[in-house]
Amino acid sequence: MAGRRFVVAGGGVVGASIAYHLAERGADEVLLAETGTVASGATGKALGGVRQQFSSAPEVRLAKESVGFFRSLGAELFAEVGYLFIATTEDGLRQLEERREVQLGLGVPVETADPARVVGLAVDDVVGAVFCAEDGTADPVGVTRELVRRAVNLGVEVHEHTDALDLEGDVLVLATGAASAAIGAKLGVELPVAPLVRQLVETEPVPGLPTDLPLVVEAESGFHFRRRGAGLVLAMPEPDLRWGFKEEVEQSLVDDWLERAARRYPPAAGVPVARAWAGLYDMTPDAHPIIGPVNDGLYVACGFSGHGFMQAPAVGRIVADELLDRDPGFDLAPYRLERFASGSLAPEMSVL
């Protein structure tokens, strides 16, 4: 609807995508507000994986739409190297195959694969694997800045070091990640979003690292790694969940992951750590985001549970369409806030 002033809170990739798509669809006034600088929060600390291999249909659909946008950015921002899930047990393989059936049914080309084709990968204990060549890795900061650049060219005002609540607008869109619950509380809305500390480890250069190394995931443990530059970035769900805002690196996990990397990818054995850092997932009880209007003049897009970067292009388009009173052509029922009160939850199981 013409004449409305949209204030998007959160200068990460989700907020940037929403602001860009609002402007691209003709919204008259769009302001993007970030308390720090663009991509300075969780987005700037993200692994940068882009995958369609989720366990639930809604997540697959969001990711499937997003992949096309990532591909359009070109090789500088997106490397279409694929995601390889490997299983070391028959039960792990069964779960991968069950998910693959869901993914295939939604048009995602996931295939059974021979992991031995990945040079250097240790596969002596692997019983099976699945691979999607359309998946890959991207540059979270670079993608976010590109979205902001496009948004500014379309007239979006960007306000860094600014609290969105200090700006006047007709509609406030919360794309504020782990901070969303506290901001929602100020506005009289209870959002079941909790901060979960997660960390990553980046190695020094690995000799002979192939440029087309896929992002490799161990299905049972969740340990995974990707190529970034000449080194590897390692990550894994932690055995003891760390809830809260204390973004600290746990050294025992760093040591454990280096051992896992050396075991699964022997060329990385003995390669030292370049850096390690911690960030936040904005978790919901079912690991699905909350997307939709929650109050008069208040719309939320948060709780992405570690999947916000890879789903941001689709989310931006869908949210913009709904805010502009268009049919987004996407079933948002699984993402509405009301699902928590009704108890109709179907959790996403593939959270890495």
BELTA-V824475 format. One record per backbone hydrogen bond with DSSP energy under -0.5 kcal/mol. NH is the residue of the N-H (numbers start at 0). CO is the residue of the C=O. If there is no record, write none. Layout:
BEGIN
NH,CO  NH,CO
END
This chain:
BEGIN
3,0  5,3  5,28  6,170  7,5  7,30  8,6  8,172  9,7  9,32  15,11  16,12  17,13  18,14  19,15  20,16  21,17  22,18  23,19  24,20  25,22  26,21  28,3  30,5  31,156  32,7  32,30  33,158  38,10  39,36  44,40  44,41  45,42  49,135  53,51  59,55  60,56  61,57  62,58  63,59  64,60  65,61  66,62  67,63  68,64  68,65  69,65  70,66  71,67  72,68  72,69  73,70  76,73  77,73  78,136  79,77  80,78  81,134  82,131  83,214  84,82  84,129  85,83  85,216  86,127  92,88  93,89  94,90  95,91  96,92  97,93  98,94  99,95  100,96  101,97  102,98  103,99  104,100  105,101  105,102  106,103  107,102  108,106  109,107  110,130  112,128  114,112  116,113  117,114  118,116  120,117  121,263  122,120  125,122  126,86  127,86  129,84  130,110  131,82  132,108  134,131  135,49  136,78  137,47  138,76  139,137  142,138  143,139  144,140  145,141  146,142  147,143  148,144  149,145  150,146  151,147  152,148  153,149  153,150  154,151  155,150  156,29  157,155  158,31  158,156  159,157  160,33  160,35  161,33  161,158  163,161  165,162  166,163  169,4  170,4  171,296  172,6  172,170  173,171  173,298  174,8  174,172  178,175  179,176  182,178  183,179  184,180  185,181  186,182  186,183  187,184  188,183  190,188  191,189  192,190  193,282  195,280  196,241  197,278  199,276  200,233  201,274  202,231  203,271  205,229  206,204  208,205  212,209  214,81  215,213  215,224  216,83  217,222  218,85  218,216  221,217  223,234  224,215  225,232  227,230  230,227  232,225  233,200  234,223  240,238  242,240  243,194  246,244  247,245  250,248  252,249  253,249  254,250  255,251  256,252  257,253  258,254  259,255  260,256  261,257  262,258  263,259  264,260  265,119  267,264  268,265  270,267  273,201  274,201  276,199  278,197  280,195  282,193  282,280  286,283  289,301  290,288  290,334  291,299  293,297  294,297  297,294  298,171  299,291  300,173  301,289  304,281  306,303  310,306  311,307  311,308  314,310  315,311  316,312  317,313  318,314  319,315  320,316  321,317  322,318  323,319  324,321  325,320  327,325  331,329  334,331  335,331  335,332  338,335  339,336  340,337  341,337  342,338  343,338  344,342  347,285  348,346  350,348  351,349
END
